[in-house]
Amino acid sequence: MKKINFIKPVLNFFFIGLLITTLSRFALFLVFKERVMQTPDYWMLFPIGLRMDIILLSYISFLPTLLLSVLPDNYLQKIKKFFSVYFIFFLFLLFFMELASYDFINEYDTRPNKLFIDYLIYPKEVVGTLIKSYMTSMVVSFLVLGLALYFAIKNAATWFYPKNMAYRTKLLLFPLAAFLLFFGARSSLVSKRPINASNAIFSTDQLTNTLGLNSLYTVGFALYSLKNEGNAAKMYGKMDAEEAIRRVKKYMDVPESNFTDANLPLMHLQKADTVLEKPYNIVVFLQESLGAEYVGCLGGLPLTPELDKLSKEGLLFTNMYCTGTRSVRGIEAVVTGFLPSPSESVVKLSNSQTGFYTLAENLREKGYQTSFIYGGMANFDNMAAFFNGNGFSKIIDEKDYDKSKAAFKGTWGYSDEDLVVKANEYFKSMGNKSFFSLMFSTSNHEPFEFPDGRIQLYDKKKNTVHNAMKYADFSIGKFFELAKKEAYFKNTIFLVIADHNTRTYGKNLVPINKFHIPALLIGPNVPKGKKYDKLCSQIDIAPTVLNFIGMDISDPMPGRNLMHLASNVPGRAIMQFHDNNAFRIENKVVVLQPNKEPLEFEMKNDTVLMPTKLDKEMAKDALAHVTTASYLYKERKYRMKNQK
């Protein structure tokens, strides 16, 4: 053993690192045992986890192993503190990520990923949420981390300082150490590519798969995967762009003669049923996290009496599915009609910050006043930059409210009640001008803050998701109460729609039932008290809204005008869940996974996905939609007009 004494700091690092990840994995297994054990061969998460842990620790160990092997002892003693700082830093990071995993899994049903980094960009909102919702977890975690750091520093010299050894012996043993680390990092000698996160997939339960990883790896791999941003081929497989676009057009239900620009392959003319001298205004009221399971008129909990009443005044979409699990994904679908892709939403991607198609840009060119109205800070999730560059002439956010007149200001900004009052005043000021506006609520977001005395609480404890849902519904009712008193009401198409559900989780690769959301259209010429029951996607709502405004309009949106969709055409929905993409036609679902063959399922009771034989044409159609999204984004071909 003395011959490998020089590598002892690395061995100690490996031992402590594996102890942290293994104990954490076992603890998480015990917490989620009831769900995990429903997966056949669930025990595989432990050997898979050990393999993935060794990969991560091997990568981290390359640099110190090299230095320990090639530097003479006198130089090593001069930099001995470097090794203790290096190893303690990574162990601390590893331990911190594992401690953060439980709360993250409870919120997002997966280990920490790119979302973990995204939220660090907005410390004000995130720290406020953590303090109000996770104070106990934070205090316990920091105490444990502090204690661990104290013991690590106290024992740093024993554990991590270099040990003296004959220089020749070290050089002779270095090839063996390097080989073992290389083998550990690649986890194979025959594979052409290193092992990655997809190799941990052994079940159809997203959470169970991620328990076979560790959280430092999942965050690191998510950041590394940004290089594939907008490139579906590297994740799901290649398809010729022309074939992909042809397959997407097949689902658009648009006559070939209506496509108007060969350089913008999806640009087409959408003709109005009736052309009006003064087309109607559009107001989109985007609801934070309002899943169908909380909406009474959709068979959910009795939390939305106002929306339930309003559903009798308009057209209710009872089978609408959102495209993702983030607000920016909902904005992407509702405002741009863009297809969900495996990369980040276009709201945050660099190539789409200017010249990207939005309803606002389209209508602004038609003479509309365009606005975004929000109770929080519009720079959150890059919304302000995206909106400024893509057709929104005015942005009203937190800085534009008068706190002395406000009902309530919380962690995420002013309440929904303040939002609707502000919006109504602004719409009144438009006079006879045509306008398009996107309103975005905030109150139904953890830590679920809202003013007292507005609703009869559903839960005894005030700040819960159920009570926040009721308050959001109260604010919807107040908005329409105010709007109905104003002249603009009779000339406006109103859309109330959720961005996504409050918490998307389930034991399937894509928990499809958690993507079910409400959508309600109210306005002149909109059928009153009617329901649209066919399966549809959030990307279909923008073309459907344009159907009612009384104007012929050209747009590149691949969604369907549901008002013109023939009854014999099957419903379709597309959903992105982390790195998995679900393509649903009625009750058949194809799931695309990174670096895996597509899987097909048949839905049962809207919650269970039963494996079935793969329909290869449907799988190609699924791939076509993500390929088209990648192509249109990369080639900048999702625009109002061709820009050379």
PAVO-999770 format. One record per residue (C-alpha): x, y, z; residue number from 1. Coordinates in pm, 1 decimal. Each point is the difference from the previous one (the first is absolute). Layout:
REM residues N
R        u        v        w   i
R        X        Y        Z NUM
...
REM end
This chain:
REM residues 644
R        u        v        w   i
R      0.0      0.0      0.0   1
R    294.9    234.2     62.2   2
R     73.6      0.4   -374.6   3
R   -326.2    182.0    -67.5   4
R     34.2    230.6    299.1   5
R     54.1    300.9   -227.0   6
R   -351.2    -41.0   -142.4   7
R   -162.6    -24.1    343.5   8
R   -157.2    352.8    -18.0   9
R   -186.7   -107.6   -315.3  10
R   -111.8   -326.4    159.2  11
R   -128.5    188.0    305.9  12
R   -185.7    240.1   -229.1  13
R   -157.8   -295.2   -183.1  14
R   -102.0   -170.8    322.5  15
R   -162.8    310.5    151.3  16
R   -165.0     92.9   -330.7  17
R   -150.0   -346.6    -44.8  18
R   -114.4      1.9    362.8  19
R   -187.6    329.4    -56.1  20
R   -169.5   -104.0   -324.0  21
R    -85.0   -353.7    108.5  22
R   -151.6    102.7    333.1  23
R   -193.8    277.7   -172.8  24
R   -130.4   -237.8   -266.0  25
R   -107.3   -249.3    263.4  26
R   -173.5    274.7    201.4  27
R   -186.0    123.5   -308.6  28
R    -94.8   -358.2    -80.2  29
R   -152.6    -38.4    345.8  30
R   -190.4    328.9    -33.2  31
R   -143.3    -90.5   -340.7  32
R     -2.2   -376.8     59.8  33
R   -372.3    -49.9    -61.2  34
R     26.8    144.1   -349.4  35
R    344.2   -132.6    -93.9  36
R    -87.3   -359.8     89.2  37
R   -277.1      2.7   -259.7  38
R    277.7    -14.4   -261.1  39
R    118.1   -351.0    -93.5  40
R    368.5    -45.1     83.5  41
R     -5.7    322.1    203.0  42
R    312.2   -120.3    182.6  43
R    195.3     77.8   -318.4  44
R     15.9    362.6    106.3  45
R    271.6    -93.6    253.0  46
R    257.1   -163.2   -234.4  47
R    -81.0    260.8   -263.4  48
R     47.2    268.2    264.6  49
R    336.7   -140.8    106.0  50
R    111.8     -1.1   -363.6  51
R   -107.9    361.8    -56.3  52
R    160.9    112.5    327.2  53
R    332.2   -156.6   -100.6  54
R    -18.4    178.4   -336.0  55
R    -44.7    339.0    166.6  56
R    268.4    -56.1    265.0  57
R    243.5   -128.4   -263.7  58
R    -32.4    317.5   -205.3  59
R     53.4    216.9    307.1  60
R    307.0   -205.4    101.6  61
R    196.0     35.7   -325.2  62
R    178.3    324.8     87.4  63
R    111.7    -86.0    354.5  64
R    106.6   -350.7   -109.1  65
R    215.9    149.2   -273.3  66
R    161.5    247.2    240.6  67
R     57.8   -264.0    269.0  68
R    164.3   -228.5   -255.2  69
R    229.7    231.3   -195.4  70
R    107.3    266.1    251.9  71
R    294.5    -68.6    233.3  72
R    -76.7     -9.9    370.8  73
R    162.6    335.4     77.6  74
R   -233.5    177.3   -246.5  75
R   -301.3   -191.5    128.1  76
R     65.7    115.6    356.2  77
R     -2.6    361.2   -119.3  78
R   -350.4    -40.4   -147.2  79
R   -136.4   -252.1    251.4  80
R   -284.6    233.1    100.1  81
R   -118.7      2.6   -361.1  82
R    -96.2   -367.2     29.2  83
R   -201.7     49.3    317.5  84
R   -179.7    304.0   -148.1  85
R    -64.8   -183.9   -327.7  86
R   -137.1   -317.9    154.6  87
R   -199.9    175.1    275.1  88
R   -153.8    238.1   -255.2  89
R   -132.3   -284.2   -216.8  90
R   -113.0   -207.9    297.4  91
R   -179.9    302.3    140.6  92
R   -166.0     60.7   -339.8  93
R    -94.8   -367.2    -26.7  94
R   -147.6     -1.3    351.1  95
R   -182.7    329.1    -55.4  96
R   -164.2   -128.7   -318.7  97
R   -114.1   -319.1    172.5  98
R   -149.1    197.1    289.4  99
R   -184.6    221.5   -250.1 100
R   -136.5   -298.9   -191.0 101
R   -293.7    -91.2    224.5 102
R   -173.7    337.9    -25.5 103
R     76.4     26.4   -370.6 104
R   -145.6   -345.2    -66.5 105
R   -311.6     90.4    196.3 106
R    -45.0    305.2   -221.5 107
R    104.2   -133.0   -342.9 108
R    -13.3   -380.3     32.1 109
R    359.9    -37.1   -113.1 110
R    350.4     62.4    129.4 111
R    140.8    353.9    -33.9 112
R     63.5     90.9   -362.7 113
R     40.9    318.3   -204.4 114
R   -293.8    154.0    185.7 115
R    219.1      0.5    310.4 116
R    247.5    232.0   -174.0 117
R   -268.8    207.1   -174.4 118
R   -156.2    104.2    327.5 119
R    333.6    112.2    147.4 120
R    -10.4    288.3   -250.9 121
R   -296.6    150.5    187.9 122
R    110.9     10.8    366.3 123
R   -269.8    242.4    122.1 124
R   -297.0   -216.3    -96.7 125
R    167.7   -333.7     65.7 126
R    148.1     88.3    340.2 127
R   -337.3    140.3    105.5 128
R   -172.5   -322.2   -104.5 129
R    258.9   -216.4    176.5 130
R    -25.2    196.9    323.7 131
R   -379.0    -14.6      7.8 132
R    -48.0   -357.3   -123.2 133
R    315.3   -193.1     89.1 134
R    139.9    175.2    307.5 135
R     21.1   -317.8    209.0 136
R    177.7   -191.8   -277.4 137
R    241.2    289.2    -54.9 138
R     89.2     32.2    367.8 139
R     55.7   -374.3     40.1 140
R    201.5    -18.5   -323.4 141
R    228.8    289.8     93.9 142
R     56.5   -142.0    348.1 143
R     91.2   -339.9   -146.5 144
R    219.7    160.4   -266.8 145
R    172.0    217.3    259.8 146
R     69.4   -299.5    222.1 147
R    129.4   -203.7   -295.2 148
R    223.0    288.3   -110.8 149
R    140.5     35.4    351.0 150
R    100.5   -368.3     16.7 151
R    139.6      8.0   -353.0 152
R    222.6    299.7     72.6 153
R    107.1   -146.6    334.9 154
R    108.0   -326.5   -167.0 155
R    123.3    148.1   -328.1 156
R    366.3    -67.9     69.8 157
R    -65.5   -364.9     86.5 158
R   -236.9    -67.0   -287.6 159
R    126.1    209.3   -288.4 160
R    359.7    116.9     43.3 161
R    249.4   -171.9   -237.2 162
R    207.9   -288.5    137.3 163
R    371.1    -27.3    -77.2 164
R    108.9   -282.8   -229.3 165
R    288.7    -83.5   -228.3 166
R    -41.4    200.7   -320.0 167
R     87.4   -294.7   -225.8 168
R   -264.9   -217.5    166.4 169
R   -264.0    266.3    -57.7 170
R     85.5     31.3   -367.4 171
R    -13.7   -376.3    -43.7 172
R   -340.6    -22.5    167.3 173
R   -145.3    304.5   -175.1 174
R   -103.7   -187.8   -320.5 175
R   -198.8   -245.1    212.9 176
R   -169.6    282.4    195.3 177
R    -73.8    189.6   -323.4 178
R   -144.5   -314.4   -160.9 179
R   -228.7    -64.3    296.7 180
R   -124.8    358.7     -2.2 181
R    -50.6    -10.3   -376.6 182
R   -193.3   -323.8     31.7 183
R   -198.9    141.1    291.5 184
R    -89.3    318.0   -189.6 185
R   -105.8   -176.9   -319.9 186
R   -133.9   -307.7    180.3 187
R     93.0   -200.5   -309.8 188
R    294.4    -86.8   -224.2 189
R   -199.8    -94.9   -308.3 190
R   -266.8    267.4    -27.3 191
R     65.4    272.8   -257.7 192
R   -153.5    264.4    226.3 193
R     13.2     58.9    374.6 194
R   -284.9   -108.3    223.0 195
R   -254.4    277.2     55.1 196
R   -328.3     58.5    185.5 197
R   -202.7   -200.3   -252.5 198
R    185.3   -314.6    106.7 199
R   -170.6     26.4    337.7 200
R   -344.8    -42.5   -158.2 201
R   -125.9   -346.3     87.6 202
R   -369.0     65.3     70.1 203
R   -295.0    205.8   -119.4 204
R     -2.9    204.0    320.8 205
R    193.5    325.0    -32.1 206
R     66.2     33.7    373.1 207
R    121.4   -357.0     46.5 208
R    243.8     48.0   -287.2 209
R    144.2    319.4    146.9 210
R     49.7   -161.7    340.7 211
R    261.2   -211.3   -178.4 212
R    200.2    319.1    -55.8 213
R    138.4    255.3    244.1 214
R   -102.0    364.0      4.7 215
R    339.2    154.3    -70.8 216
R     15.4   -217.0   -311.7 217
R   -353.4     88.7   -115.4 218
R     65.1    373.3     28.7 219
R    341.3    -29.2   -163.6 220
R   -136.6   -213.7   -282.5 221
R   -286.1    246.1    -56.9 222
R    249.0    284.3    -39.0 223
R    221.1   -209.8   -228.0 224
R   -304.6    -84.7   -212.2 225
R    -55.2    368.2    -81.4 226
R    232.6    -55.4   -294.0 227
R   -285.8   -200.6   -155.4 228
R   -233.2    298.0     40.5 229
R   -248.6     -0.1   -284.7 230
R    142.7   -319.9   -152.0 231
R   -253.4   -282.6     20.6 232
R    211.0   -230.5   -218.2 233
R    262.7    -44.7    272.3 234
R   -268.0   -106.9    245.9 235
R   -273.0   -186.0   -186.2 236
R    143.9    -84.4   -341.4 237
R     36.4    159.3   -342.9 238
R   -270.6     82.6   -250.1 239
R     22.9    198.1   -321.4 240
R   -144.2    349.2     52.9 241
R   -220.7    -20.2   -309.5 242
R   -154.0   -327.3    114.0 243
R    -49.5    138.3    351.8 244
R   -176.7    311.9   -126.9 245
R   -216.7   -205.3   -234.0 246
R   -111.2   -216.2    291.2 247
R    -72.3    303.5    218.4 248
R   -206.1    161.9   -277.5 249
R   -208.6   -315.8    -16.4 250
R   -123.2     74.1    353.5 251
R    -62.7    371.4    -55.4 252
R   -317.7    -56.6   -203.5 253
R     85.9    291.7   -232.7 254
R    -52.5    -22.3   -380.9 255
R    329.7     -5.9   -189.1 256
R   -114.2    304.1   -198.6 257
R     -5.4    205.6    322.1 258
R    375.0    -35.4     59.2 259
R    151.7    324.5   -122.7 260
R    380.8      2.1     34.4 261
R    236.8   -280.8    -98.2 262
R    274.8    154.0    214.2 263
R   -223.7     -6.0    307.3 264
R   -136.1   -353.6    -36.4 265
R   -292.0     27.5    244.8 266
R   -112.8    352.7    -93.8 267
R   -362.4    -17.8   -108.5 268
R   -310.1    212.5    -39.5 269
R   -273.8    -47.1    257.4 270
R   -324.5    140.1   -135.0 271
R   -266.1    145.3    226.4 272
R   -357.9   -125.0    -15.3 273
R   -110.6    363.5      0.4 274
R    229.7    294.8    -73.3 275
R    -77.1    295.4    227.4 276
R     71.2    364.1    -68.6 277
R    148.1     22.7    351.6 278
R    133.0   -337.7    118.0 279
R    -39.5    -92.0    364.4 280
R    253.3     50.9    277.8 281
R    165.2   -300.9    164.8 282
R     73.7    -39.5    371.4 283
R    180.5   -314.8    114.4 284
R    -17.6    -59.6    375.9 285
R    270.0   -260.8     62.4 286
R    -52.4   -178.4    331.5 287
R    297.1   -116.4    202.9 288
R    -16.2   -376.3     72.3 289
R   -376.7    -47.9    -36.8 290
R    -31.6   -371.7    -76.6 291
R   -330.2   -157.5   -102.6 292
R     -4.2   -205.1    320.8 293
R    -77.6    322.1    190.3 294
R   -277.6    122.2   -233.6 295
R   -356.0    -87.8     94.8 296
R   -151.7     20.1   -349.2 297
R    264.5   -250.0   -119.7 298
R    -84.6   -252.2    268.6 299
R    268.0    120.1    240.9 300
R    -14.8    134.7    353.5 301
R   -260.6    269.8     77.9 302
R    255.8    281.1      1.7 303
R   -109.0    208.1   -301.3 304
R   -358.3    123.9     43.3 305
R     69.1    314.0   -207.4 306
R    153.8   -188.1   -292.4 307
R   -281.4   -254.4     21.2 308
R   -257.7    280.3    -37.0 309
R    192.4    162.9   -282.8 310
R     15.7   -332.2   -186.3 311
R   -373.4     43.2    -67.2 312
R     75.4    326.2   -180.8 313
R    252.8   -131.9   -247.9 314
R    170.8   -300.6   -156.6 315
R    167.0   -239.0    244.8 316
R    275.7   -231.2   -125.4 317
R    -39.6   -308.3    216.7 318
R    284.9   -206.7   -145.3 319
R    282.2    254.9    -33.6 320
R    359.2   -103.4     76.5 321
R    293.1    230.9     68.5 322
R    333.2    -51.0   -173.6 323
R    229.2     11.0    302.6 324
R     49.5     55.2    370.4 325
R    143.9    352.8      8.3 326
R   -160.0    340.4    -40.5 327
R    229.5     86.6   -289.9 328
R   -116.4   -315.2   -178.4 329
R   -361.1    110.1     44.3 330
R     85.4    348.4   -128.1 331
R    176.5   -158.4   -296.4 332
R   -307.8   -202.8    -91.2 333
R   -270.2    261.5     61.3 334
R    173.9    309.3   -136.0 335
R    213.5   -145.9   -281.1 336
R   -171.5   -331.6    -76.2 337
R    347.1   -158.5    -25.1 338
R     52.2   -374.4     36.2 339
R    158.2   -127.2    323.2 340
R    357.7   -110.6    -60.5 341
R    254.1   -184.6    218.5 342
R    192.4    322.6     56.3 343
R   -104.8    295.0    214.6 344
R   -309.6    201.8    -88.4 345
R     56.0    257.9   -276.0 346
R    -74.9    269.2    259.9 347
R    353.1    -64.1    131.1 348
R    193.8   -106.2   -310.5 349
R    236.9    243.9   -171.6 350
R   -116.5    -42.5   -361.4 351
R   -357.1     96.7     84.5 352
R     50.4    326.1    186.3 353
R    -85.2    209.1   -306.9 354
R   -199.5    -68.2   -315.6 355
R   -168.0   -309.3    143.3 356
R   -370.6    -39.5    -77.3 357
R   -246.5    101.3    270.5 358
R   -366.8     95.9     -6.5 359
R    109.6    340.7    130.6 360
R    234.6     65.1   -293.9 361
R   -257.2   -120.0   -250.0 362
R   -276.3    219.4    140.6 363
R    227.7    299.1     56.3 364
R     65.6      1.3   -373.2 365
R   -379.3     18.2    -41.7 366
R    -14.5    314.1    214.3 367
R    -69.4   -154.5    341.7 368
R    141.6    136.7    326.4 369
R    180.4   -292.6    164.7 370
R     83.1    -49.9    366.6 371
R    114.7   -241.0    270.0 372
R   -142.0     57.6    348.8 373
R    149.5   -177.1    301.1 374
R      0.3     43.6    378.6 375
R    364.2   -106.1     41.3 376
R    325.3    100.9   -167.5 377
R    -22.5    -56.1   -374.9 378
R    368.2    -90.1    -26.1 379
R    -73.7   -331.8    172.1 380
R     72.3   -293.2   -234.5 381
R    112.5    250.8   -266.2 382
R   -360.6     97.4    -75.2 383
R     64.3    374.1    -37.5 384
R    286.1    -47.1   -248.5 385
R   -200.4   -244.3   -210.1 386
R   -313.6    214.9      0.5 387
R    189.6    322.0    -74.4 388
R    166.7   -158.8   -299.2 389
R   -310.2   -168.1   -137.2 390
R   -283.6    243.0    -34.3 391
R   -110.6    106.7    348.6 392
R     -4.6    379.7     -4.8 393
R    -66.8     48.6    371.6 394
R    101.6   -200.1    304.7 395
R   -171.5     68.2    333.1 396
R    154.1   -173.1    298.7 397
R     69.7     36.5    372.2 398
R    165.8    341.1    -25.7 399
R   -316.0    150.4   -155.1 400
R   -229.6    -75.0    296.5 401
R    -79.0    238.0    286.0 402
R     68.0   -195.3    316.9 403
R   -213.2    235.1    210.7 404
R   -307.3    -90.4   -206.5 405
R     77.9   -370.1    -42.7 406
R   -192.9   -280.5    163.3 407
R    308.1   -211.9     65.9 408
R    364.3    -40.8    -99.3 409
R    169.8   -335.3     56.0 410
R    316.6   -185.7    -90.6 411
R    -82.8    -17.1   -371.0 412
R   -139.9    352.2    -28.1 413
R   -343.8    157.2     15.6 414
R   -307.7   -216.4     40.4 415
R   -226.5   -116.6   -281.4 416
R   -260.1    240.8    134.0 417
R    238.2    292.0    -56.3 418
R     85.7   -139.8   -341.6 419
R   -360.1     -4.0   -122.5 420
R    -70.0    350.1    130.8 421
R    314.4    128.5   -174.1 422
R    -88.1   -178.9   -323.5 423
R   -356.6    127.0     -2.5 424
R    115.6    360.1     47.0 425
R    248.6    -40.5   -283.6 426
R   -256.4   -152.1   -236.9 427
R   -240.2    287.0     78.6 428
R    273.8    244.5    -99.0 429
R     22.4   -156.6   -346.3 430
R   -321.4    174.2   -102.0 431
R    -88.9   -103.6   -352.9 432
R    344.9   -146.5    -79.7 433
R     29.5   -369.8    -78.5 434
R    217.4   -185.2    248.7 435
R    154.4   -336.5     81.1 436
R    111.0    -69.7    355.9 437
R    149.5   -286.8    195.9 438
R    -79.1      2.9    372.5 439
R    194.9   -241.2    217.9 440
R   -105.2    -89.5    355.3 441
R    238.2    -63.0    292.6 442
R   -199.7    -77.7    316.7 443
R    -35.3   -372.2    -67.5 444
R    371.4    -58.2     46.0 445
R    175.4   -133.8    304.1 446
R      6.6    135.5    273.9 447
R   -368.8     63.8    -92.8 448
R    -43.1    350.0    142.1 449
R   -315.4    208.8    -39.5 450
R   -198.6    262.7    194.3 451
R   -233.9    -90.4    284.2 452
R   -378.4     10.2    -16.3 453
R    -46.0    -71.3   -371.6 454
R    -99.6   -365.0      1.9 455
R   -142.1   -264.7    229.2 456
R    303.5   -216.4     64.1 457
R     -9.2   -356.1   -132.6 458
R    281.4   -109.1    233.8 459
R     25.1    119.9    361.9 460
R    359.0    105.4    -53.2 461
R     -3.8    310.7   -219.9 462
R    306.2    -27.3   -225.4 463
R    -77.3   -322.2   -184.8 464
R    -32.9    -82.6   -367.3 465
R   -375.8    -56.6     34.7 466
R    -60.3    339.3    156.5 467
R    226.8    169.1   -253.9 468
R   -204.4   -162.7   -277.4 469
R   -317.9    144.2    151.8 470
R    156.9    343.8     19.8 471
R    119.2    -17.8   -360.8 472
R   -356.0    -92.4    -95.8 473
R   -134.1    290.7    207.8 474
R    225.8    233.7   -198.7 475
R   -122.3   -142.7   -331.7 476
R   -354.5     75.1    111.5 477
R     96.0    351.7    108.5 478
R    164.1     70.3   -335.9 479
R   -310.2    -92.2   -195.5 480
R   -216.9    191.0    247.1 481
R    206.0    312.1    -71.8 482
R     31.4    -61.0   -374.6 483
R   -373.7    -48.0    -53.9 484
R    -58.1    356.9    118.5 485
R    229.8    143.4   -267.5 486
R    -49.4     76.9   -367.6 487
R    292.9   -216.1   -111.9 488
R   -166.6   -317.9    128.7 489
R   -243.1    -40.1   -289.4 490
R    284.6     33.4   -254.3 491
R    244.8   -242.2    157.9 492
R     75.4   -372.2    -22.2 493
R    111.9   -124.8    343.4 494
R    204.9   -315.2     49.4 495
R     50.1   -141.4    349.3 496
R    252.4   -284.4     -8.5 497
R    257.6   -159.7    230.3 498
R    370.8     -5.0    -75.1 499
R     39.1   -346.2    160.6 500
R   -105.6   -200.2    304.4 501
R    120.2     85.2    348.1 502
R    208.9   -315.2     40.5 503
R     63.5   -248.9   -277.3 504
R     85.0   -342.5    135.9 505
R    -86.7   -364.7    -54.3 506
R    150.1   -342.3    -50.2 507
R      0.4     20.8   -382.2 508
R    275.9    131.8   -224.6 509
R   -244.0    282.8    -72.2 510
R   -282.3     40.4    258.3 511
R   -253.7    103.5   -262.5 512
R   -295.7     51.2    233.1 513
R    196.0    278.8    169.6 514
R     10.7    194.4   -329.2 515
R   -379.4     43.3    -10.0 516
R    -85.9    370.4     36.6 517
R   -305.0    229.9    -37.1 518
R    -54.1    238.1   -292.2 519
R   -300.8    227.1    -39.2 520
R    -88.6    240.0   -282.8 521
R   -249.2    282.5     56.4 522
R    -93.6    271.9   -246.2 523
R   -213.6    106.9   -293.6 524
R    -79.9   -284.8   -241.6 525
R    148.2   -255.2    242.8 526
R   -256.4   -276.6     68.4 527
R   -154.0     49.1    343.3 528
R    -35.3   -282.2    248.5 529
R    163.6   -246.7   -238.7 530
R    274.3   -256.2     51.2 531
R    274.4   -118.5   -231.8 532
R     67.2   -356.5    114.3 533
R    252.3   -125.8   -257.5 534
R    361.5    -46.5    106.8 535
R    202.5    312.3    -82.6 536
R    332.8    163.4     74.2 537
R     99.7    334.6    144.4 538
R    157.7     81.2   -338.7 539
R   -350.4    -17.0   -153.2 540
R   -139.0    284.1    208.2 541
R    164.0    294.6   -180.5 542
R   -125.3    -99.1   -348.7 543
R   -342.7    -62.1    154.3 544
R     -8.6    344.6    163.0 545
R     88.1    162.7   -334.1 546
R   -304.1   -172.3   -149.4 547
R   -225.6    239.6    193.0 548
R    162.4    341.7    -46.9 549
R   -149.4     72.4   -342.9 550
R    313.5     35.4   -212.3 551
R    190.6   -205.9   -257.3 552
R    346.5    -55.5    140.4 553
R    321.6   -175.6   -100.9 554
R    199.6   -190.6    257.7 555
R    247.0   -292.6     25.2 556
R   -167.2   -170.9    295.9 557
R    -23.0   -381.7    -35.5 558
R   -297.8    -26.1    234.5 559
R   -353.8    -58.6   -120.6 560
R   -293.1    236.0    -25.7 561
R   -225.1   -226.4    204.2 562
R   -314.3    172.1   -124.9 563
R     67.8   -129.3   -352.9 564
R    129.1   -344.9     92.9 565
R   -213.4   -273.6   -151.7 566
R   -174.4   -228.3    248.2 567
R    169.1   -310.3   -143.9 568
R    354.3    138.3     55.3 569
R    146.1   -151.8    318.5 570
R    113.5    226.4    282.3 571
R    369.9     59.4     60.6 572
R    216.6    132.2    282.6 573
R    376.4     43.8     41.4 574
R    170.1     10.5    340.2 575
R    360.1     57.8    108.1 576
R     94.6   -140.6    342.3 577
R    364.7     57.6     88.1 578
R    182.8   -179.2   -285.2 579
R   -295.1   -217.5   -101.9 580
R   -246.0     99.5   -271.4 581
R   -350.8   -147.7    -18.8 582
R   -201.1      3.9   -322.5 583
R   -361.3    -94.3     61.8 584
R   -270.9    -87.3   -254.8 585
R   -323.4    -69.6    186.2 586
R    103.4   -271.7    248.8 587
R    317.9   -112.7   -176.1 588
R    323.3    156.6    126.0 589
R    351.1    -19.0   -145.5 590
R    276.9    101.7    241.4 591
R    337.7    114.4   -131.6 592
R    293.4    -36.7    239.8 593
R    359.6    120.1    -47.2 594
R    217.8   -265.0   -164.2 595
R   -274.0   -263.7     29.0 596
R   -243.8   -161.1   -238.5 597
R   -353.1    149.2      5.9 598
R   -258.3   -170.7    218.7 599
R   -374.2    -12.9    -56.3 600
R   -271.1    -18.1    263.2 601
R   -376.0    -16.1      9.1 602
R   -170.6    223.3    254.2 603
R   -237.7   -151.1    251.6 604
R   -214.1    216.4    229.3 605
R    210.6    303.3    -98.7 606
R    272.5    -94.5    249.5 607
R    147.5   -340.1    -85.0 608
R    214.8    -58.6   -306.3 609
R    -14.3   -361.8   -114.0 610
R    292.3   -107.7   -225.8 611
R   -110.0    -99.9   -347.9 612
R    150.9    -74.8   -342.0 613
R    176.4    296.8   -158.6 614
R   -177.5    168.3   -291.3 615
R    303.6     95.3   -210.1 616
R   -184.0    267.6   -199.5 617
R   -124.9    164.0    317.3 618
R    353.2    -15.5    143.0 619
R    126.7    176.4   -312.4 620
R   -268.8    264.8     39.1 621
R    110.1     52.1    359.8 622
R    361.8     42.5   -109.8 623
R   -113.3    229.3   -282.8 624
R   -146.3    251.7    243.2 625
R    313.6     37.8    213.6 626
R    219.1     -2.5   -312.9 627
R   -210.9    277.3   -151.2 628
R     25.7    205.4    319.1 629
R    378.3    -35.2     -3.2 630
R     24.2     82.7   -371.4 631
R   -224.6    306.6     17.1 632
R    188.5    134.0    301.4 633
R    352.5    -63.0   -129.2 634
R    -71.6    126.7   -352.5 635
R   -200.9    297.8    128.3 636
R   -301.6    -95.8   -206.5 637
R   -271.0     66.0    254.8 638
R    -61.7    363.8    -82.9 639
R   -251.6    246.8   -134.4 640
R    186.5     39.1   -325.5 641
R    307.7   -141.3   -169.2 642
R    312.1    183.3    120.9 643
R    310.5    -75.0   -200.9 644
REM end
